[in-house]
Amino acid sequence: MELAEKVNASRTHISNIVAPNMPVSVSLDKLFDIADILDVSVDRLFDFKD
């Protein structure tokens, strides 16, 4: 909920973005906003290795 508020998106949209196997579109601007808030690089958002 806090992330959704910080990036000006709905909680549902953020939940759909992070849900596995959930097809959802997200703008590059929103991806950069999320990365900034999480203090990570954008490519880290796509690093699925443990």
C-alpha distance matrix in Angstrom:
0.0 3.8 5.5 5.1 6.3 8.7 10.1 10.3 9.3 8.1 5.5 8.9 10.4 8.3 9.0 12.5 13.0 12.6 14.4 18.0 20.6 18.4 20.1 17.9 18.9 17.1 18.8 20.2 18.8 15.2 16.2 17.8 14.8 12.6 15.7 16.3 13.0 13.6 17.2 18.8 21.2 20.3 22.8 21.0 18.2 21.1 22.8 22.7 25.3 24.8
3.8 0.0 3.8 5.4 5.2 6.2 8.8 9.8 10.1 10.2 8.5 12.2 12.8 10.2 11.7 15.1 14.7 14.2 16.7 20.1 22.9 20.8 22.3 19.9 20.3 17.9 19.1 19.8 18.0 14.7 15.6 16.4 13.1 11.2 14.0 13.8 10.2 11.3 14.6 16.8 19.4 19.1 21.9 20.0 17.7 21.0 22.6 23.0 25.4 24.8
5.5 3.8 0.0 3.8 5.4 5.0 6.2 8.3 8.3 9.4 8.1 11.3 10.8 7.8 10.1 13.0 11.8 11.5 14.6 17.8 20.4 18.5 19.7 17.1 17.2 14.6 15.6 16.2 14.6 11.2 11.8 12.7 9.7 7.5 10.5 10.8 7.6 8.6 12.1 13.8 16.1 15.4 18.3 16.7 14.2 17.5 19.3 20.1 22.7 22.5
5.1 5.4 3.8 0.0 3.8 5.5 5.4 5.8 4.9 5.6 5.2 8.5 8.0 6.1 8.8 11.3 10.8 11.6 14.2 17.7 19.8 17.3 18.1 15.3 15.4 13.0 14.2 15.5 13.9 10.4 12.0 13.4 10.4 8.9 12.5 13.0 10.3 11.8 15.2 16.5 18.3 17.0 19.9 18.8 15.8 18.7 21.1 21.6 24.6 24.7
6.3 5.2 5.4 3.8 0.0 3.8 5.6 5.0 6.3 7.4 7.8 11.4 11.2 9.8 12.5 15.0 14.6 15.4 17.9 21.5 23.6 21.0 21.7 18.6 18.4 15.8 16.3 17.5 15.1 12.1 14.3 14.9 11.4 10.8 14.2 13.7 10.8 13.1 16.1 18.1 20.0 19.2 22.4 21.3 18.7 21.9 24.1 24.9 27.8 27.8
8.7 6.2 5.0 5.5 3.8 0.0 3.8 5.6 7.8 10.1 10.6 13.9 13.0 11.0 14.0 16.3 15.0 15.7 18.8 22.0 24.3 22.0 22.5 19.4 18.6 15.5 15.5 15.8 13.2 10.6 12.4 12.2 8.5 8.4 11.4 10.3 7.5 10.4 12.9 15.2 17.1 16.6 20.0 19.1 16.9 20.4 22.5 23.8 26.5 26.6
10.1 8.8 6.2 5.4 5.6 3.8 0.0 3.8 5.6 8.9 10.1 12.7 10.8 9.3 12.9 14.4 12.7 14.1 17.3 20.3 22.2 19.7 19.7 16.4 15.2 11.9 11.7 12.3 9.7 7.0 9.3 9.6 6.1 6.5 10.0 9.5 7.9 10.7 13.1 14.6 15.8 14.5 18.0 17.7 15.2 18.3 20.9 22.3 25.3 25.9
10.3 9.8 8.3 5.8 5.0 5.6 3.8 0.0 3.8 6.9 9.3 11.8 10.3 9.9 13.4 14.8 13.9 15.8 18.5 21.8 23.3 20.4 20.2 16.7 15.6 12.7 12.5 14.0 11.3 8.8 11.9 12.7 9.4 10.1 13.7 13.3 11.6 14.4 16.9 18.4 19.4 17.9 21.3 21.1 18.4 21.2 24.0 25.1 28.3 29.0
9.3 10.1 8.3 4.9 6.3 7.8 5.6 3.8 0.0 3.8 6.5 8.3 6.6 6.9 10.2 11.2 10.9 13.1 15.3 18.7 20.0 16.9 16.8 13.4 12.8 10.5 11.3 13.5 11.7 8.6 11.4 13.2 10.5 10.2 14.0 14.6 13.0 14.9 17.9 18.8 19.7 17.7 20.6 20.5 17.3 19.7 22.6 23.3 26.7 27.4
8.1 10.2 9.4 5.6 7.4 10.1 8.9 6.9 3.8 0.0 3.8 5.3 5.2 6.4 8.6 9.9 10.8 12.8 14.3 17.9 19.1 15.8 16.2 13.2 13.6 12.2 13.8 16.4 15.1 11.8 14.1 16.4 13.9 12.9 16.7 17.6 15.5 17.0 20.3 21.1 22.3 20.2 22.9 22.3 18.9 21.1 23.9 24.0 27.4 27.9
5.5 8.5 8.1 5.2 7.8 10.6 10.1 9.3 6.5 3.8 0.0 3.8 5.5 5.2 6.1 8.6 9.9 10.9 12.1 15.8 17.6 14.7 16.0 13.5 14.7 13.5 15.8 18.0 17.1 13.4 14.9 17.3 14.8 12.9 16.5 17.7 15.2 15.9 19.5 20.4 21.9 20.2 22.5 21.4 18.0 20.2 22.6 22.3 25.5 25.6
8.9 12.2 11.3 8.5 11.4 13.9 12.7 11.8 8.3 5.3 3.8 0.0 3.8 5.5 5.0 6.1 8.6 10.1 10.3 13.9 15.1 11.9 13.1 11.0 12.8 12.6 15.4 18.1 17.9 14.3 15.6 18.5 16.7 14.7 18.1 19.9 17.8 18.2 21.8 22.0 23.2 21.0 22.9 22.0 18.4 20.0 22.5 21.8 25.2 25.5
10.4 12.8 10.8 8.0 11.2 13.0 10.8 10.3 6.6 5.2 5.5 3.8 0.0 3.8 5.4 5.1 6.2 8.9 9.9 13.2 14.1 10.7 11.1 8.2 9.4 8.8 11.7 14.4 14.4 10.9 12.2 15.4 14.0 12.3 15.6 17.6 16.1 16.7 20.0 19.9 20.6 18.0 20.1 19.7 16.0 17.4 20.4 20.1 23.7 24.5
8.3 10.2 7.8 6.1 9.8 11.0 9.3 9.9 6.9 6.4 5.2 5.5 3.8 0.0 3.8 5.4 5.0 6.4 8.6 12.0 13.8 11.2 12.2 9.7 10.8 9.4 12.0 13.9 13.7 10.0 10.6 13.5 11.9 9.5 12.7 14.8 13.1 13.2 16.7 16.7 17.7 15.6 17.6 16.7 13.2 15.1 17.7 17.6 21.0 21.6
9.0 11.7 10.1 8.8 12.5 14.0 12.9 13.4 10.2 8.6 6.1 5.0 5.4 3.8 0.0 3.8 5.4 5.4 6.0 9.8 11.8 9.4 11.5 10.1 12.2 11.9 15.0 16.9 17.3 13.6 13.6 16.7 15.4 12.6 15.3 17.7 15.8 15.2 18.8 18.6 19.8 17.8 19.2 17.9 14.3 15.8 18.0 17.1 20.3 20.6
12.5 15.1 13.0 11.3 15.0 16.3 14.4 14.8 11.2 9.9 8.6 6.1 5.1 5.4 3.8 0.0 3.8 5.5 5.1 8.3 9.2 6.2 7.8 6.5 9.3 9.8 13.4 15.7 16.7 13.3 13.3 16.8 16.2 13.7 16.3 19.0 17.7 17.2 20.5 19.7 20.3 17.7 18.8 18.1 14.3 15.0 17.6 16.6 20.1 21.0
13.0 14.7 11.8 10.8 14.6 15.0 12.7 13.9 10.9 10.8 9.9 8.6 6.2 5.0 5.4 3.8 0.0 3.8 5.7 8.2 9.5 7.2 8.0 6.2 7.8 7.5 10.9 12.6 13.8 10.6 9.8 13.4 13.3 10.7 12.9 15.9 15.1 14.4 17.5 16.4 16.7 13.9 15.1 14.6 10.8 11.6 14.5 14.0 17.6 18.9
12.6 14.2 11.5 11.6 15.4 15.7 14.1 15.8 13.1 12.8 10.9 10.1 8.9 6.4 5.4 5.5 3.8 0.0 3.8 6.4 9.1 8.1 10.1 9.4 11.4 10.9 14.0 15.0 16.2 12.9 11.4 14.6 14.4 11.1 12.8 15.9 14.8 13.2 16.4 15.2 16.1 13.9 14.6 13.3 9.7 10.7 12.7 11.7 15.1 15.7
14.4 16.7 14.6 14.2 17.9 18.8 17.3 18.5 15.3 14.3 12.1 10.3 9.9 8.6 6.0 5.1 5.7 3.8 0.0 3.8 6.4 5.6 8.8 9.3 12.3 12.9 16.4 17.9 19.3 16.1 14.8 18.2 18.1 14.9 16.5 19.7 18.5 16.9 20.1 18.8 19.6 17.3 17.6 16.2 12.8 13.0 14.7 12.8 16.0 16.6
18.0 20.1 17.8 17.7 21.5 22.0 20.3 21.8 18.7 17.9 15.8 13.9 13.2 12.0 9.8 8.3 8.2 6.4 3.8 0.0 3.8 5.5 8.6 10.4 13.3 14.4 17.9 19.0 21.0 18.2 16.3 19.7 20.2 17.1 18.1 21.6 20.8 18.8 21.6 19.7 20.1 17.8 17.2 16.0 12.9 12.0 13.3 10.8 13.8 14.8
20.6 22.9 20.4 19.8 23.6 24.3 22.2 23.3 20.0 19.1 17.6 15.1 14.1 13.8 11.8 9.2 9.5 9.1 6.4 3.8 0.0 3.8 6.2 9.2 12.3 14.3 17.9 19.3 21.7 19.2 17.6 21.1 22.0 19.2 20.3 23.9 23.4 21.7 24.4 22.3 22.1 19.4 18.6 18.1 15.0 13.5 15.2 12.8 15.9 17.4
18.4 20.8 18.5 17.3 21.0 22.0 19.7 20.4 16.9 15.8 14.7 11.9 10.7 11.2 9.4 6.2 7.2 8.1 5.6 5.5 3.8 0.0 3.8 6.1 9.7 11.9 15.6 17.6 19.7 17.0 16.1 19.8 20.2 17.7 19.4 22.8 22.2 21.0 23.9 22.2 22.1 19.2 19.2 18.8 15.3 14.5 16.8 15.0 18.4 19.9
20.1 22.3 19.7 18.1 21.7 22.5 19.7 20.2 16.8 16.2 16.0 13.1 11.1 12.2 11.5 7.8 8.0 10.1 8.8 8.6 6.2 3.8 0.0 3.8 6.9 9.9 13.4 15.7 18.1 15.9 15.1 18.9 19.7 17.8 19.5 22.8 22.7 21.9 24.5 22.7 22.1 18.7 18.7 19.2 15.7 14.6 17.4 16.2 19.8 21.8
17.9 19.9 17.1 15.3 18.6 19.4 16.4 16.7 13.4 13.2 13.5 11.0 8.2 9.7 10.1 6.5 6.2 9.4 9.3 10.4 9.2 6.1 3.8 0.0 3.8 6.5 10.2 12.8 14.8 12.6 12.4 16.2 16.7 15.2 17.3 20.2 20.1 19.9 22.6 21.1 20.5 17.1 17.8 18.4 14.8 14.4 17.7 17.2 20.9 22.9
18.9 20.3 17.2 15.4 18.4 18.6 15.2 15.6 12.8 13.6 14.7 12.8 9.4 10.8 12.2 9.3 7.8 11.4 12.3 13.3 12.3 9.7 6.9 3.8 0.0 3.8 6.8 9.7 11.9 10.2 10.4 14.0 14.8 14.1 16.1 18.8 19.2 19.4 21.7 20.2 19.2 15.6 16.6 17.9 14.5 14.2 17.9 18.1 21.9 24.1
17.1 17.9 14.6 13.0 15.8 15.5 11.9 12.7 10.5 12.2 13.5 12.6 8.8 9.4 11.9 9.8 7.5 10.9 12.9 14.4 14.3 11.9 9.9 6.5 3.8 0.0 3.8 6.6 8.3 6.5 7.0 10.4 11.1 10.7 12.8 15.2 15.8 16.4 18.5 17.3 16.3 12.8 14.6 15.9 12.6 13.1 16.8 17.7 21.4 23.5
18.8 19.1 15.6 14.2 16.3 15.5 11.7 12.5 11.3 13.8 15.8 15.4 11.7 12.0 15.0 13.4 10.9 14.0 16.4 17.9 17.9 15.6 13.4 10.2 6.8 3.8 0.0 3.8 5.3 5.2 6.4 8.7 9.8 10.7 12.5 14.3 15.5 16.7 18.2 17.1 15.7 12.3 14.5 16.4 13.6 14.4 18.2 19.7 23.3 25.5
20.2 19.8 16.2 15.5 17.5 15.8 12.3 14.0 13.5 16.4 18.0 18.1 14.4 13.9 16.9 15.7 12.6 15.0 17.9 19.0 19.3 17.6 15.7 12.8 9.7 6.6 3.8 0.0 3.8 5.4 5.0 6.2 8.5 9.8 10.5 12.2 14.2 15.2 16.0 14.7 12.8 9.5 11.8 14.1 12.0 12.9 16.5 18.7 21.9 24.3
18.8 18.0 14.6 13.9 15.1 13.2 9.7 11.3 11.7 15.1 17.1 17.9 14.4 13.7 17.3 16.7 13.8 16.2 19.3 21.0 21.7 19.7 18.1 14.8 11.9 8.3 5.3 3.8 0.0 3.8 5.5 5.2 6.2 8.7 9.9 10.5 12.4 14.3 15.0 14.6 13.2 10.7 13.8 15.6 13.6 15.4 18.7 21.0 24.1 26.1
15.2 14.7 11.2 10.4 12.1 10.6 7.0 8.8 8.6 11.8 13.4 14.3 10.9 10.0 13.6 13.3 10.6 12.9 16.1 18.2 19.2 17.0 15.9 12.6 10.2 6.5 5.2 5.4 3.8 0.0 3.8 5.4 4.9 6.1 8.6 9.7 10.5 12.2 13.9 13.7 13.1 10.5 13.7 14.6 12.0 14.1 17.4 19.2 22.6 24.1
16.2 15.6 11.8 12.0 14.3 12.4 9.3 11.9 11.4 14.1 14.9 15.6 12.2 10.6 13.6 13.3 9.8 11.4 14.8 16.3 17.6 16.1 15.1 12.4 10.4 7.0 6.4 5.0 5.5 3.8 0.0 3.8 5.4 5.1 6.1 8.6 10.0 10.6 11.9 10.8 9.9 6.9 9.9 10.9 8.4 10.5 13.7 15.8 19.0 20.8
17.8 16.4 12.7 13.4 14.9 12.2 9.6 12.7 13.2 16.4 17.3 18.5 15.4 13.5 16.7 16.8 13.4 14.6 18.2 19.7 21.1 19.8 18.9 16.2 14.0 10.4 8.7 6.2 5.2 5.4 3.8 0.0 3.8 5.4 5.0 6.1 8.6 9.8 10.1 9.4 8.2 6.3 9.9 11.2 9.8 12.3 15.0 17.7 20.4 22.1
14.8 13.1 9.7 10.4 11.4 8.5 6.1 9.4 10.5 13.9 14.8 16.7 14.0 11.9 15.4 16.2 13.3 14.4 18.1 20.2 22.0 20.2 19.7 16.7 14.8 11.1 9.8 8.5 6.2 4.9 5.4 3.8 0.0 3.8 5.5 5.1 6.2 8.6 9.7 10.3 10.5 9.3 13.0 13.3 11.6 14.6 17.2 19.5 22.3 23.4
12.6 11.2 7.5 8.9 10.8 8.4 6.5 10.1 10.2 12.9 12.9 14.7 12.3 9.5 12.6 13.7 10.7 11.1 14.9 17.1 19.2 17.7 17.8 15.2 14.1 10.7 10.7 9.8 8.7 6.1 5.1 5.4 3.8 0.0 3.8 5.4 5.2 6.1 8.4 8.7 9.6 8.3 11.7 11.1 8.9 12.3 14.6 16.5 19.3 20.1
15.7 14.0 10.5 12.5 14.2 11.4 10.0 13.7 14.0 16.7 16.5 18.1 15.6 12.7 15.3 16.3 12.9 12.8 16.5 18.1 20.3 19.4 19.5 17.3 16.1 12.8 12.5 10.5 9.9 8.6 6.1 5.0 5.5 3.8 0.0 3.8 5.5 5.1 5.8 5.2 5.8 5.5 8.9 8.3 7.2 10.7 12.5 15.0 17.4 18.4
16.3 13.8 10.8 13.0 13.7 10.3 9.5 13.3 14.6 17.6 17.7 19.9 17.6 14.8 17.7 19.0 15.9 15.9 19.7 21.6 23.9 22.8 22.8 20.2 18.8 15.2 14.3 12.2 10.5 9.7 8.6 6.1 5.1 5.4 3.8 0.0 3.8 5.5 4.9 6.4 7.5 8.3 11.8 11.3 10.9 14.4 16.0 18.6 20.7 21.4
13.0 10.2 7.6 10.3 10.8 7.5 7.9 11.6 13.0 15.5 15.2 17.8 16.1 13.1 15.8 17.7 15.1 14.8 18.5 20.8 23.4 22.2 22.7 20.1 19.2 15.8 15.5 14.2 12.4 10.5 10.0 8.6 6.2 5.2 5.5 3.8 0.0 3.8 5.4 7.9 10.3 10.9 14.2 12.9 11.9 15.7 17.1 19.1 21.2 21.4
13.6 11.3 8.6 11.8 13.1 10.4 10.7 14.4 14.9 17.0 15.9 18.2 16.7 13.2 15.2 17.2 14.4 13.2 16.9 18.8 21.7 21.0 21.9 19.9 19.4 16.4 16.7 15.2 14.3 12.2 10.6 9.8 8.6 6.1 5.1 5.5 3.8 0.0 3.8 5.6 8.7 9.8 12.4 10.3 9.6 13.4 14.2 16.0 17.9 17.7
17.2 14.6 12.1 15.2 16.1 12.9 13.1 16.9 17.9 20.3 19.5 21.8 20.0 16.7 18.8 20.5 17.5 16.4 20.1 21.6 24.4 23.9 24.5 22.6 21.7 18.5 18.2 16.0 15.0 13.9 11.9 10.1 9.7 8.4 5.8 4.9 5.4 3.8 0.0 3.8 7.0 9.4 11.9 10.0 10.7 14.2 14.6 17.2 18.5 18.5
18.8 16.8 13.8 16.5 18.1 15.2 14.6 18.4 18.8 21.1 20.4 22.0 19.9 16.7 18.6 19.7 16.4 15.2 18.8 19.7 22.3 22.2 22.7 21.1 20.2 17.3 17.1 14.7 14.6 13.7 10.8 9.4 10.3 8.7 5.2 6.4 7.9 5.6 3.8 0.0 3.8 6.5 8.3 6.3 7.7 10.9 11.1 14.0 15.3 15.8
21.2 19.4 16.1 18.3 20.0 17.1 15.8 19.4 19.7 22.3 21.9 23.2 20.6 17.7 19.8 20.3 16.7 16.1 19.6 20.1 22.1 22.1 22.1 20.5 19.2 16.3 15.7 12.8 13.2 13.1 9.9 8.2 10.5 9.6 5.8 7.5 10.3 8.7 7.0 3.8 0.0 3.8 5.5 5.3 7.2 9.6 10.3 13.7 15.2 16.6
20.3 19.1 15.4 17.0 19.2 16.6 14.5 17.9 17.7 20.2 20.2 21.0 18.0 15.6 17.8 17.7 13.9 13.9 17.3 17.8 19.4 19.2 18.7 17.1 15.6 12.8 12.3 9.5 10.7 10.5 6.9 6.3 9.3 8.3 5.5 8.3 10.9 9.8 9.4 6.5 3.8 0.0 3.8 5.3 5.4 7.4 9.4 12.6 14.9 16.8
22.8 21.9 18.3 19.9 22.4 20.0 18.0 21.3 20.6 22.9 22.5 22.9 20.1 17.6 19.2 18.8 15.1 14.6 17.6 17.2 18.6 19.2 18.7 17.8 16.6 14.6 14.5 11.8 13.8 13.7 9.9 9.9 13.0 11.7 8.9 11.8 14.2 12.4 11.9 8.3 5.5 3.8 0.0 3.8 5.3 5.4 6.6 10.2 12.1 14.6
21.0 20.0 16.7 18.8 21.3 19.1 17.7 21.1 20.5 22.3 21.4 22.0 19.7 16.7 17.9 18.1 14.6 13.3 16.2 16.0 18.1 18.8 19.2 18.4 17.9 15.9 16.4 14.1 15.6 14.6 10.9 11.2 13.3 11.1 8.3 11.3 12.9 10.3 10.0 6.3 5.3 5.3 3.8 0.0 3.8 5.3 5.0 8.4 10.0 11.7
18.2 17.7 14.2 15.8 18.7 16.9 15.2 18.4 17.3 18.9 18.0 18.4 16.0 13.2 14.3 14.3 10.8 9.7 12.8 12.9 15.0 15.3 15.7 14.8 14.5 12.6 13.6 12.0 13.6 12.0 8.4 9.8 11.6 8.9 7.2 10.9 11.9 9.6 10.7 7.7 7.2 5.4 5.3 3.8 0.0 3.8 5.7 8.0 10.8 12.5
21.1 21.0 17.5 18.7 21.9 20.4 18.3 21.2 19.7 21.1 20.2 20.0 17.4 15.1 15.8 15.0 11.6 10.7 13.0 12.0 13.5 14.5 14.6 14.4 14.2 13.1 14.4 12.9 15.4 14.1 10.5 12.3 14.6 12.3 10.7 14.4 15.7 13.4 14.2 10.9 9.6 7.4 5.4 5.3 3.8 0.0 3.8 5.9 9.0 11.7
22.8 22.6 19.3 21.1 24.1 22.5 20.9 24.0 22.6 23.9 22.6 22.5 20.4 17.7 18.0 17.6 14.5 12.7 14.7 13.3 15.2 16.8 17.4 17.7 17.9 16.8 18.2 16.5 18.7 17.4 13.7 15.0 17.2 14.6 12.5 16.0 17.1 14.2 14.6 11.1 10.3 9.4 6.6 5.0 5.7 3.8 0.0 3.8 5.7 8.4
22.7 23.0 20.1 21.6 24.9 23.8 22.3 25.1 23.3 24.0 22.3 21.8 20.1 17.6 17.1 16.6 14.0 11.7 12.8 10.8 12.8 15.0 16.2 17.2 18.1 17.7 19.7 18.7 21.0 19.2 15.8 17.7 19.5 16.5 15.0 18.6 19.1 16.0 17.2 14.0 13.7 12.6 10.2 8.4 8.0 5.9 3.8 0.0 3.8 6.5
25.3 25.4 22.7 24.6 27.8 26.5 25.3 28.3 26.7 27.4 25.5 25.2 23.7 21.0 20.3 20.1 17.6 15.1 16.0 13.8 15.9 18.4 19.8 20.9 21.9 21.4 23.3 21.9 24.1 22.6 19.0 20.4 22.3 19.3 17.4 20.7 21.2 17.9 18.5 15.3 15.2 14.9 12.1 10.0 10.8 9.0 5.7 3.8 0.0 3.8
24.8 24.8 22.5 24.7 27.8 26.6 25.9 29.0 27.4 27.9 25.6 25.5 24.5 21.6 20.6 21.0 18.9 15.7 16.6 14.8 17.4 19.9 21.8 22.9 24.1 23.5 25.5 24.3 26.1 24.1 20.8 22.1 23.4 20.1 18.4 21.4 21.4 17.7 18.5 15.8 16.6 16.8 14.6 11.7 12.5 11.7 8.4 6.5 3.8 0.0
